[in-house]
Amino acid sequence: MSTPALQRRLGTVDATVIGLGSMIGAGVFAAFAPAAAAAGSGLLLGLALAALVAWCNATSSAQLAARYPRSGGTYVYGRERLGPWWGFVAGWGFVVGKTASCAAMALTAAAYLVPIGWQRPVAALAVVAVAGVNLAGVTRTARLTRILVALVLLALAAILLTAAARGPVRLAGLAEGAGGVYGVLQAAGLLFFAFAGYARVATLGEEVRDPARTIPRAITLALAGAVAVYAAVGAVLLLVLGPSRLSSSTAPLAEVLPPGGAWIAAVGGALASLGALLGLVAGVGRTVLAMARESDLPAPLAAVHPRRSVPHRAEIAVALVVVALVCTVDLRGVIGFSSFGVLLYYFVANLAAVGQPAAERRYPRVLQVLGMAGCAVLAATLPWESVVAGAGVVLVGVGYRWVRRRGR
């Protein structure tokens, strides 16, 4: 009897919106303050560098996804091009880092909506609700993501237009607090967290129609849209708040609004966090599915629902872990840790793409080399706590796989 498989149901618009919804998440509401603390008036330079590295990585992901249109993203590419250990390191870093990000997104959404005492139960309910949507089928995920992205963009447009109309623009403050080259690099590493969502398109590669054409196009469109949004938000925040005030703000988008208007930022932040959570749970579930297929995670997690064509056991397992995390720890400060895992993930993707033959190549090899170098530099300049935590997670994963394979 044949095993149920995932179905190719997503077109270019759906794939693009899922990637965009994953990128225009809580990062746009939370990542600018720590980035400004590192780079000061060099914030936009850090954003441009993060976008450049992300673009180089995107060319690798698009090129590889066209050749290997299966669930799992770089986990699959690393295994196919470099060997099982490379794939495992990428997949493990993604699953652990993004599971922590799921908890962070759920807690962030709850923080925008309810008082402190209610945040953990509301965050847990949000995870259950998102998992329920994903379990109903990938088209339901895409449909809800479209709605959330549209509402978040409306909220951001209202915030930016209101902020621009308020004035005065603080041009004189733009010379304050320049963070130097190291600060710009650190800001780029933190802001890279925001652009990592286009990986969701690649992890859903087995559910995209005409993947050789759709995935590269969706990755490019989603990344271009996210860069435009982040550039507009970053510029307005710098001009209205100035680097010093921005770096110390806990809710910068709320601060640029007049009294009584903070609810717009609260609703926008909650919806953006839920949109990111929706894409994250779907992406982590597909990567868990791919790792279970190769016995790098327990084999029962490789099951696909016969009617809804979703990796239901993997999705449920991810949701349960995230619920446990939001009920016990506060992971809203994991931007640096998540960035380390994602940078490692894309380092492997670039390394895998460098060796592709001419017949499979869509972009110049120099872009993959630049992407690899960019990932290494940005990872090395992250806050040392993030580097230590990320390296520790990788070592734990390597040990887990070694013990598991020895046992078999």
N, C-alpha and C positions, 0 to 999 in steps of 0.2 A: 504494500500500500504506500502511495506517495506521501511525502511529508508536506503539510501545508506551507505555502511560501508567501512572502510579502508580495503585494500587487503594485504595479506601476500606475498610480492614479494621479500624480502631481504634474501639472504643467509648469511652464515658465513663471507665470504670475504667482501661483501658489508657492513654488520653491523660493522665489524672490522675497515674497512677503514673510515667509517663515524665517529666512535669513535676516531680513530687516528687523522683524520683531525681536529676534534674539539679540541684535546689536543695539537697538534703541530701547534698552531696558533700563534698569536702575543705574547703569553706568553714567547716563547723561545727567542724572540727578545727584550722583554721589561721587563720581571720579574726579571732577574738576577741582574740588577743594584740596585733596592730597597732592594732586599734580601741581597746583599753583603753589603749595607749600614747598615743593621741590624746585620748581623752575621759576617762580615769580613771574616777571613780565615775559619770560621765555616760554610761557605756557603754550602758545600757538605754535612755536617751533617744535616743542615736544609732540604736539598733536600731529603736525605735518610729518615728523619722523615716524611716529607710530603708524600713520596712514601709509607711508611709503613701505615700511616693513610688511604691513598687512597686505598691501598690493602684491609685493613680491611673493609672499606666502600664498596669496590667492591664485597666482598663476600656477604654482606647483599643485595646489589642491584641484584646480580645474583640469589641468593636464592629466593628473593621475586619475581623477574621477571619471574622465572620459574613457580611460583605458580599463579601469576596474570599477564599474558602476554597481558596487555592492554596499550593503550596510556596514558601517564600522569606520569609514573614513581612513585616517592615517594608520590605524591599527592594521587594516587590510593592506594598505600601500607599503607599510614597513615590512610586513611579512613577505609580500610578493617580491619586492625589489631588494631588500637588505637581509632578510632572515627573520625567524620567529622571535628572537630576543629583541630586535629593534622594534618590531610591531608591538610586542608586549609592553615595552617601556612607554611607547607612545599611548597605547590604549589605557594602560594602568594610570598614567599621569592624567589623562583626560577624564577617566571615570571618577577617580578620587577627587581631583580638583573641581570638576564640574558638579559632583554631588554636593561638595561643600558650598559651591555657588548656588545650587538649588535651595539649600537651607537659607543662605544669605538673602536670596530674592524673596523667599516666602516671608522671612522676618521683616524685610524692608517694606513689603506690601502691607503687612499688618501694622507696622509702625506708622505708616501714613494714615491708616484708617481708624485705629482704636487706641485707647490708653494703654499704658505699660502692662497692667495686670491682665489684660485680655489678649496681648499680642501673641503669646505662644499658642494658645488654642486656636486663634483665628488663623495663624500661619499654618498650623497642622491641617485645618479645614481647607485652606487654599490648596495645599499639596494634594489632598484627597480629591478635591474638585477638578484640579488640572489633570491628575492621573485618570479620573473618570472620563474626561473629554478625550484624552489620548487613547484610552482603551476602546472608545467607540469607533475609532478608525482615523486614519491619517487625513482624510478629507474633512473630518470634524475639527481636527487640529488646525488645518489650514483656514477653515472658515472662521473660527474664533480668533485666530491670529490676525486675519484681515480687519476684523472689527476693532480689536485692541490697538493695532497699529494706527488705524484711522483716528481713533479717539486720542491717542497719545500725540500724534502730529497736530491735531487741532489744539490740544492743551499747550503744546510747546509754541505754536504760532501765536496763541493768545498771550502767553507769557512774554515772548520776545517783542511783540508789537507794543504791549503795555510798557515794558521796560524801556524800549527805544523812545516812546512818547513822553515818558516821565522826565528824563534828563535830570541835571546836566551830565553830559558825557565827561568822564574823568580822565581826559587825555593826559593831564599833568601827572596822574598817578601811575602811568604806564612805565615810568622809569624806575619805580620802586622795586626793590627786592629781586633783582635779577639773580637767577640761581646758578649761572655759569654753565659750562659744558656738561659737567656731571649732573647738575640739577635738571637740565633739559633731557639728558638720557634717562634719568630716573623717572621723570614725568612721562616720557614716551613709553617706558615699561609699564607704568601704572595705567596709562590711557589705552595701551594695547589690549587690556582687559575688555574694553568696550567694543573693539573691532573683531573679537574672536568669534562672534556669532555666525559668521558665514560658514563656519565648519558644520553647522547644522545641515546645510544643503548637501554637503558631501556625506555626512553620516546617514542621511536619508536616501542615498544614491540608488538603493534597490527599489525605491518607490516612486521614482521620477520617470516620466515618459520620455523616450528619445534622449537618454542620458548624455550621450556624446555631444549633443547640441544644447540641451536644456541646462545641464549643470554649470558649464563654463559661463553661459549667459546669465544665469541666475546669480552666481557668485559675484560677477562683475557689477550687475545692477544693484544688488543688495549692498555691496561695499561702497559703491559710489554714492548711493542714497544716504548711508550712515555717515560717511565723511562729510557730506554737505550739511547734514543736521548738526553734527558735533562742531564743525567749524563755525556755524552761525551761533550756536549756544555759547561756545567758548569766547567768541569775539564780544558778544553782548555782555557776558559776565565780567570780562576784563574791563570793558569800557565803562560799565555802570558801577561796579563795585570796586574796581582797582585790585591789583594783585594782593595787597596785604589783607584787605577785608575778605576777599574771596578765599584766601588760604586758611582763614580761621573760621569760616562759616560752616555750620552744620547743615544748612538748607539754603544754598545760594540762590536757587531759582525762586524760592519763596521770598527772599530778601529783596529781589528786584521788583516785587509787586507792591502796590499800595496797600495800606491797612485794609483788612477785609478781603483782600484778594488771594491770601495764602492758600485758600481752599483749592484754587485751580492747580497749584503746584502739588498739593497733597493728592488730589484725584489723579493728576497726570502721573505722579510718581508711583502710586499704587497700581494703576493700569499698566505702566511700563514694566514694573517688576513682575506682574502676573504674566505679561506677554513673554518676557524673558524666561520665566519659570516654565511656561508651556513648552517653549522650544528646547530648553535645557533637559527637561525630563524625557522628551521624545528622543533627543540626541544621545543622551546617556543610555537610554534603554536600547537603542539600536547598536551602540558600541558594546554593551553587555551581551547582546544577542550574538554579535560577531565573535567576541572572545569565548563565549560558551560553545559556539560551533567548533572551535579549535581546541576545546578542553582547557583553555587558560582560565576559565571560570567554570563553575559547576554546570555540567551538560544539560540538566533540566531547564536551565534558563534560556536555552536555544529554542524553546517551543514557540510556535506561531499559531495564533487562534484561527481555527478553520473557517470561521465566517467573517470575522472582522479584519483578518489579515494584519494583525499587530503582534509584536512580541510581548504577549500579555504577562507572562511570568517575569520577564526582565523588567517591564514597566512597574509591576506590582512590587517587586523586590526593591527597585530604586525608590519608589514612593515610601515604602516602609522605613528604609534607612533614613530618608530625608525627614520623615515625621519624627523619628527617634532623635535626630539631631536638633530639630527646632524645639523639641520639648525639653532638651537638656542643656544645650550650649548656644551662645550667641555668636554666630559666624559672620556678622555684618562687616567685620574688619578683614575679610579674607581676600581683598582685591589683589594684594601683592602675591599671596600664595597661589591664587588661581592664575595670575599672570605667569608665574614661573612654570606651572604645569602646561599651560597653553603654549608658551614659548618653546618648551621642550618638544611638545607635540608637533609644532610646525617646523622645528629644526629637523626632525625625522622626515617630515613631508618633503622639505626642500632637498635633503640628502637623497631621498628616494627618487625625486624628480630629476636630479642632476644626471643620473645614469640612464635615463630613458633614451632609447634610440631615436634617430631622426624621424622615422616613420610615425612615432607617437608624439613628437614634439610640436607644441603649439606656440611656445614662447621662447625667446632666446635663453640659453643656459645661464647667461650672466645674471638674469633676474633671480634664479634659484640660488646662485652663489651669494648674491647680495642678501637674499632672504635668510640664508643660513647664518651669514655673518651678523646680520641685524638681530636675529633671535639670540645668538650667543652674547652679543654686547648688551642688549637690553636685559637679559636674564642676569648677567653679572652685575649690573648696576641697580638692580632692585634692592630695597631694604634688606639688610643681611638676615633679619629674622625670616623673611619670606624665602630667601635662598636656602637657609638651613632647613626650614620646614619642608620645602619642596624636595630637596635632596634626600631628606629622611624618608619621605613618602616613597620615593623611587627605590631606595634601598630596601624598604619593607616589602615592596612589590617584587623585587628581584629575589629576595629571600623566600617569599611565598611561592613563586613559580619554581624555584630550585627544589624546595621541599616537596611540592606537589608532584613534580616530575620524577624525583627520586622515589617517591612512594609508589608511582606507577611502574 
